[in-house]
Amino acid sequence: MANIQANIKNIRKTRKQHVCNKRQITALRSKAKTVRTTKKVTDLSLAYKQADAACAKGKIHKNKANRLKSRLAKTVNQKAPTTNK
C-alpha cells in the first residue's frame, strides 16, 4: 500500500475508473450478443451507438469499434439458408 497521500488518491481514482470502464465494455458486449441472437436493425443501431461512444471515450480502439460494427452488420444482413433440392 502506498504511503504518500497523492498515491493513495491515485489508487482510489484508478479503481473508480476501472469500474466505469468495465461497466461500459460489458454493456457493449451484451448489446452485441443481443444483436447476434435477435438480428434486429434497431438493436444494431444501439450497438453502433455504444461502440462509437466507447471509441470516443477511449475505452476501445477505433479499429476494434469498426470491426465490431462490421461483423454485427454482416450477421444482421445474412439471409436464412435456403435448401435447393
Residue pairs with C-beta under 8 A, 6 or more apart in sequence:
1 8
2 8
2 10
2 11
21 59
24 50
24 53
24 54
24 57
24 59
25 54
25 59
25 60
27 50
28 47
28 50
28 51
28 54
28 60
28 68
31 43
31 46
31 47
31 50
32 47
32 68
32 72
34 43
34 47
35 43
35 44
35 47
35 72
35 75
35 76
36 72
36 75
39 75
39 76
39 78
40 76
41 76
44 72
44 73
44 76
47 68
47 69
47 72
48 69
48 72
51 60
51 65
51 68
51 69
52 65
54 60
54 65
55 61
55 62
55 64
55 65
